[in-house]
Amino acid sequence: MKKGKRYAEAAKLVDRTKLYDVQEAVSVVKQAANAKFDETIEAHLRLGVDGRQADQQIRGAVVLPHGTGKKVRVLVFAKDAKAEEAKAAGAEFVGAEELIPKIQKENWFDFDVVVATPDMMGIVGRLGRDLGPKGLMPNPKAGTVTMDVTKAIEDIKAGKIEYRLDKNNIIHVPVGKASFTEEQLADNFQTLIDAIIKAKPSAAKGQYFKNVTITSTMGPGVKIDTGKFA
């Protein structure tokens, strides 16, 4: 795929042979984010695990101290008092069975995160083929299957992100926007790294962080020196 002139200019800022420390990497990525919109800054972490093995899967969630810079729309599956609680906590959409045909037949996906109370998982399970491939299925490990819907919504609105291995054992997550300060991005990134270290499976052997890169939506990747990570 041919890269544009803007990308070529941004790429000149990056030394491909170098492993950057976090602060330096963040600075370069911010300089390279020169699109006409506020680019998302993303982290891509290739880990030395085999996600096909049940005891080496990595999945969880972490609240970034400075948020993601994105307005997140929350859908909550709940009934009665819990539905009222979800509305009061700021959920954009709250419902139950009536949402199934809307999602399945009308292809309605005007939400970014789905939360469900445990008693609603029988209903939500029927949406597995619709929500699963989009990474929207509620999960207890990510804190999105819970009776404490207020806390779940507050955390999500505050900048909670989910992380999980893809089939290539890579985690892809946003850590902020190009408009953030370098300190905010570095803080968010370090919070993510700390969470991934904490989530390290005991079955993982050898080098845990194989390759860590941060990049902006339209910019080149900057490789980070993982030697300082635990």
Number of C-alpha atoms within 10 A of each C-alpha: 3 5 8 9 9 14 17 13 14 18 18 11 14 18 12 13 7 11 17 19 15 22 15 15 23 26 15 22 25 22 14 25 25 18 14 6 11 16 19 22 27 21 21 17 22 18 22 18 25 18 19 13 9 10 13 20 19 21 17 17 19 20 19 24 17 17 23 25 18 12 12 18 17 21 22 28 26 24 18 8 9 19 21 13 17 28 18 10 16 15 23 14 17 22 16 15 14 8 17 17 12 12 15 15 8 10 10 12 15 12 14 14 20 23 31 32 21 17 14 17 18 9 15 22 14 13 18 15 11 17 18 12 9 11 14 18 21 25 17 13 12 19 23 26 23 18 16 15 25 17 15 23 26 14 18 26 21 18 21 22 21 20 20 19 21 14 10 12 19 20 20 18 20 25 31 27 22 26 16 19 14 19 13 19 27 20 18 22 25 16 16 23 19 13 16 23 13 10 14 18 16 8 12 15 12 8 10 19 19 13 16 20 21 25 26 27 17 19 23 23 22 27 22 21 17 18 9 8 11 10
